[in-house]
Amino acid sequence: MVETFLGTIEVLGTCFNVEAYSTSRRFVTSLMEGSVQLTSREQTVVLKPDQMAIIETGERLTVKKSPISKNTAGEKGLSALPMPLSKRL
């Protein structure tokens, strides 16, 4: 589970990226494979591959198509290698 100042991401067996800095007014998570469940103060959503979620302070959670996919992750310097969750933590 990843907890940020605006919401929680529950890992459900997956490959994803999180951008959440305490100096920022938002957090973004992009899903490459599997699924993740995000919970903000008002909403809970389950992302599907190639989707991203954005939560900004004072705003509702927004889901849209992600620019990061399993196929493009390497180009962006992200690892999309399949490995057990226990090895990723």
trRosetta pair geometry for C-beta under 8 A, 3 or more apart (Angstrom, degrees):
i j d omega theta_ij theta_ji phi_ij phi_ji
1 8 6.3 -8 -175 -173 104 106
1 9 7.0 160 -160 82 54 54
1 10 5.4 -17 -110 -109 86 64
1 11 6.7 -132 -73 7 38 86
2 8 7.0 157 83 -159 52 55
2 9 4.3 -2 57 55 102 105
2 11 7.4 82 -10 -41 92 97
2 18 5.8 -120 146 -73 164 168
2 20 7.7 147 154 24 119 148
3 8 5.0 -18 -107 -108 71 86
3 9 7.9 -156 -72 26 31 66
4 7 5.9 10 58 55 99 58
4 8 7.4 -173 25 -82 68 37
4 9 7.6 43 -5 -7 103 97
4 18 7.6 -165 -55 -179 128 126
4 20 4.1 -92 -116 -170 137 152
4 27 4.8 42 137 -54 169 164
5 20 7.5 167 20 179 80 112
5 22 6.5 99 -24 -119 138 71
5 27 7.8 149 47 -33 75 125
6 20 7.7 -147 31 -138 100 114
6 26 7.3 -27 6 -140 165 36
6 27 5.6 -176 48 12 121 111
6 40 6.3 -17 153 -129 81 97
6 41 8.0 -78 -171 -19 61 94
6 55 4.7 172 131 117 131 125
6 56 7.7 -71 -140 -152 162 6
6 57 6.5 -116 -97 -81 124 62
7 27 6.9 -145 41 57 99 130
7 38 5.8 36 147 -178 136 92
7 39 5.8 177 -165 88 93 47
7 40 4.0 -50 -93 -93 122 65
7 41 7.5 -106 -88 -21 82 59
7 55 5.2 101 -5 18 134 172
7 61 7.1 72 -78 -86 161 120
8 38 7.1 160 84 -154 48 50
8 39 4.7 -7 57 56 96 99
9 16 7.6 -146 174 106 142 151
9 18 6.5 -141 15 -95 160 129
9 29 5.7 129 -98 -77 145 164
9 36 5.3 -3 -170 174 99 126
9 37 7.3 149 -159 79 49 47
9 38 5.3 -18 -101 -100 71 76
10 36 6.6 156 72 -167 51 70
10 37 4.3 -11 54 61 108 99
10 38 7.7 -162 17 -73 73 29
10 39 7.2 42 -14 -7 106 106
11 14 5.9 -143 -157 35 80 106
11 16 7.7 -153 -114 28 87 125
11 36 6.1 -31 -108 -115 43 91
11 85 6.4 137 137 -136 138 130
12 34 6.3 172 87 161 78 106
12 35 4.6 -29 75 84 128 88
12 36 6.0 -180 17 -100 93 34
12 37 6.1 80 -34 -12 124 92
12 46 7.6 -1 9 -142 156 106
13 34 4.9 -155 106 -142 64 129
13 35 7.4 28 62 41 75 73
13 85 6.5 -90 -109 -50 56 124
14 31 6.5 -51 -174 -146 132 97
14 32 7.7 134 174 57 86 71
14 33 6.1 178 -152 93 65 59
14 34 2.8 -147 -99 81 72 138
14 35 5.9 -136 -79 42 127 27
14 36 5.5 -106 47 -54 170 86
15 31 7.7 109 82 -165 56 57
15 32 4.4 -52 101 68 102 112
15 33 4.6 35 33 42 105 91
15 34 6.2 126 10 11 61 113
15 70 6.9 78 82 -101 138 95
15 73 7.8 -43 144 -82 124 167
15 80 5.3 88 158 -144 149 68
15 81 8.0 160 -116 55 136 32
15 82 7.3 -86 -56 -94 130 55
16 29 5.8 20 167 180 123 101
16 30 6.4 170 -160 85 75 47
16 31 4.8 -29 -105 -107 104 58
16 32 6.3 -170 -88 13 43 80
16 34 7.5 -94 -37 64 98 110
16 36 5.4 3 -46 -34 163 141
16 47 7.8 97 -111 80 133 141
17 29 6.7 169 85 -153 51 56
17 30 4.7 0 53 53 102 96
17 32 7.4 69 -13 -26 91 106
17 68 6.2 -16 22 105 139 162
17 73 7.8 176 -42 -129 126 107
17 78 5.7 -52 -81 -133 131 147
18 27 6.9 -3 -172 -179 88 110
18 28 7.5 160 -155 87 44 52
18 29 4.9 -14 -103 -102 71 90
19 24 7.9 -1 143 48 90 169
19 27 6.3 174 90 -156 60 63
19 28 4.6 5 52 55 108 94
19 29 7.5 -169 23 -75 66 44
20 24 7.3 -142 -156 59 37 124
20 27 3.6 10 -100 -121 94 119
20 28 7.7 -170 -62 31 69 49
21 24 4.3 84 64 -2 93 109
24 27 7.1 122 94 -71 123 58
25 56 5.6 33 128 -160 92 84
25 57 4.5 -84 -168 10 88 114
26 54 6.0 1 -178 -173 127 90
26 55 6.2 167 -152 88 74 47
26 56 4.0 -31 -92 -98 105 71
26 57 6.9 -110 -68 -9 59 70
26 59 8.0 -8 -103 43 103 126
27 54 7.5 176 88 -147 42 50
27 55 5.6 0 53 55 83 94
28 52 6.1 6 -174 178 96 115
28 53 7.1 169 -149 85 51 49
28 54 5.1 -10 -102 -101 83 77
29 36 6.6 -88 140 89 142 154
29 38 6.7 177 42 -82 139 129
29 47 7.2 -144 105 -19 108 160
29 52 6.6 177 90 -152 44 70
29 53 5.4 1 54 52 90 92
30 51 7.8 -173 -147 101 55 36
30 52 4.3 -23 -101 -100 73 102
30 66 4.3 121 -146 -144 100 136
30 67 7.6 -62 -124 50 144 62
30 68 4.4 68 145 55 152 120
31 34 7.1 -122 -167 69 107 72
31 35 7.1 20 -156 -126 147 33
31 36 5.7 -155 -94 15 119 107
31 47 4.3 161 -16 125 147 129
31 48 6.9 156 93 98 143 20
31 49 5.7 -122 124 -111 101 37
31 50 7.1 -55 86 6 82 20
31 51 5.5 8 43 60 113 73
31 52 7.0 -172 11 -84 72 48
31 66 6.6 -176 43 -23 59 154
32 49 6.3 3 153 -141 23 89
32 50 7.6 56 -126 -63 36 51
32 66 8.0 -107 -76 98 56 152
32 68 6.6 -65 -78 132 95 93
32 69 6.1 121 -131 -171 77 34
32 70 4.4 117 178 -71 102 70
32 73 5.7 5 -108 -60 146 135
32 78 7.9 -177 -52 120 145 132
32 80 5.2 -119 154 -124 159 113
33 49 5.2 14 -104 -103 42 120
33 70 5.4 46 -43 -73 105 128
33 80 7.3 102 0 -166 113 101
33 82 7.9 -43 76 -90 151 90
34 49 7.2 104 33 -70 35 93
35 46 5.5 10 -179 180 120 101
35 47 6.3 167 -153 75 65 62
35 48 6.6 -19 -106 -100 91 44
35 49 7.9 -77 -76 -41 61 67
36 46 7.2 172 86 -151 35 59
36 47 5.2 5 55 40 84 110
37 44 6.5 7 180 -175 100 96
37 45 7.3 176 -151 90 58 36
37 46 5.0 -29 -98 -97 75 77
37 47 7.9 -164 -84 11 27 73
38 43 7.9 18 106 108 91 93
38 44 7.0 175 89 -148 50 51
38 45 5.5 -6 56 58 96 82
38 46 7.8 171 17 -89 69 28
38 47 6.8 52 -9 -25 109 104
38 53 5.2 -144 8 93 166 166
38 55 7.6 -167 167 -36 133 126
38 61 6.5 161 115 -148 127 148
39 43 7.3 -167 -145 99 46 50
39 44 4.6 -7 -104 -103 81 88
40 43 5.1 22 46 50 101 83
40 44 7.8 -164 25 -72 60 45
40 55 5.2 174 -94 -123 132 141
40 60 7.6 150 80 -156 154 48
40 61 4.7 -177 -5 -49 140 116
42 60 6.5 -67 72 -120 133 84
42 61 7.7 -165 69 0 89 97
43 60 6.5 76 -17 -163 138 89
43 61 4.7 -129 70 27 138 124
45 53 6.5 163 75 -105 130 139
45 61 6.2 -162 4 118 126 140
45 63 5.9 -137 154 -55 161 134
47 51 4.6 -159 -160 83 94 118
47 52 7.5 35 -137 -101 139 14
47 53 5.9 -114 -74 -28 123 112
47 63 6.7 -171 -103 -133 85 118
48 51 5.2 76 58 -3 66 128
49 69 7.4 67 166 -143 93 84
49 70 7.1 -20 -161 -23 121 110
50 65 6.3 -13 149 -152 92 75
50 66 5.3 -155 -173 43 43 99
50 69 4.9 6 -101 -106 92 101
51 63 5.7 4 180 -173 120 100
51 64 7.1 159 -154 88 75 22
51 65 6.5 -67 -109 -110 55 33
51 66 5.6 94 151 -21 7 102
52 63 7.3 165 84 -150 41 55
52 64 6.1 -22 61 67 87 71
52 65 7.3 21 16 120 90 19
52 66 3.8 119 -35 -92 100 91
52 67 7.6 -11 -22 13 144 64
52 68 7.4 87 -71 37 120 94
53 61 5.8 -4 -172 -175 110 103
53 62 6.8 155 -155 79 58 46
53 63 5.1 -24 -97 -96 80 73
54 61 7.3 156 78 -157 43 55
54 62 4.8 -15 58 60 93 100
54 64 7.6 -6 3 19 108 103
55 59 7.0 174 -165 80 50 91
55 60 8.0 -85 -126 147 74 25
55 61 4.9 -26 -88 -101 93 76
55 62 7.7 171 -77 18 43 70
56 59 4.1 31 66 31 94 129
59 62 7.4 -26 141 -24 119 106
66 69 6.6 143 92 -66 104 65
67 72 7.5 -83 151 95 63 150
68 72 6.1 -137 -141 86 46 105
68 73 5.8 67 -174 -91 96 72
68 76 5.9 -73 -112 30 103 160
68 78 6.7 32 -158 31 132 153
69 72 5.0 71 46 22 79 96
69 73 6.9 -116 88 -36 35 82
70 73 6.0 -29 -143 -6 27 120
70 80 4.8 149 -145 -179 68 148
72 75 5.0 -52 -166 37 67 118
72 76 6.2 53 141 -14 85 107
73 76 6.0 -72 -154 45 33 102
73 78 4.2 -85 -172 81 90 104
73 79 7.0 -24 143 98 124 7
73 80 3.9 115 60 -37 153 120
74 77 7.7 56 -172 -65 32 16
74 78 7.1 -100 -71 63 26 60
74 79 7.8 48 -91 -109 68 35
74 80 6.7 -88 -43 19 78 106
83 87 4.7 -86 154 77 117 130
83 88 6.0 141 89 -55 108 89
84 87 5.0 91 66 5 83 102
84 88 7.4 -151 100 -8 45 88
85 88 5.5 -59 -150 33 39 113
85 89 6.6 33 158 -23 71 104
86 89 6.3 -55 -150 29 30 108
